[in-house]
């Protein structure tokens, strides 16, 4: 006889900077897949009425929402974030991090992405002009949706 799982997969959203189009995808996925989805932000965020969608509002401050996500998440949970340092902490805690553009962060690539991010930060601190990410477009939203679907299908089979 096998023991029941002690933890169900949850989705955590770094919601302060998460684009509305990505939140909409996540709300639909929460309902369709019946996955608890929690938005964590420094401000109150509107969410649909759903038994699968909830929010956690944290106090203002640098990285407060990030720390809350890392503290609340469990190994195997999925965190949606464009924040590379948060993605590295999620992977370190054996969670899965996915960017709003559909980039999957894992132990093989997150440290390389973190190093690149830190280098760009040094350039900006030295006064060098750098370009930010291009605006999110419909193709990015579709790539995110496809990657999320593949990821959840794989994780929920386990």
Long-range contacts (C-beta under 8 A, 24 or more apart in sequence): 7-74, 7-75, 7-76, 8-35, 8-36, 9-35, 9-76, 9-77, 9-78, 9-152, 9-155, 9-156, 10-35, 10-36, 10-37, 10-38, 10-73, 10-74, 10-77, 10-78, 11-35, 11-36, 11-37, 11-38, 11-77, 11-78, 11-79, 11-80, 12-37, 12-38, 12-40, 12-69, 12-72, 12-73, 12-77, 12-78, 12-79, 12-80, 13-37, 13-38, 13-39, 13-40, 13-79, 13-80, 13-81, 14-40, 14-65, 14-66, 14-69, 14-79, 14-80, 14-81, 14-82, 14-83, 14-86, 15-39, 15-40, 15-41, 15-45, 15-55, 15-65, 16-41, 16-42, 16-43, 16-65, 17-82, 17-83, 18-80, 18-81, 18-82, 18-100, 19-100, 19-136, 19-141, 21-136, 21-141, 22-80, 22-100, 22-136, 22-141, 22-144, 25-141, 25-144, 25-145, 25-148, 26-80, 26-148, 27-53, 29-148, 29-149, 29-152, 33-152, 33-156, 35-152, 38-72, 40-65, 40-68, 40-69, 40-72, 41-65, 76-155, 78-148, 78-151, 78-152, 78-155, 82-133, 84-110, 84-113, 84-114, 84-117, 85-114, 85-117, 87-113, 87-114, 88-114, 96-151, 96-155, 98-144, 98-147, 98-148, 98-151, 99-144, 100-136, 100-140, 100-144, 101-133, 101-136, 101-140, 101-143, 101-144, 102-140, 102-143, 102-144, 102-145, 102-146, 102-147, 102-148, 103-147, 104-147, 104-151
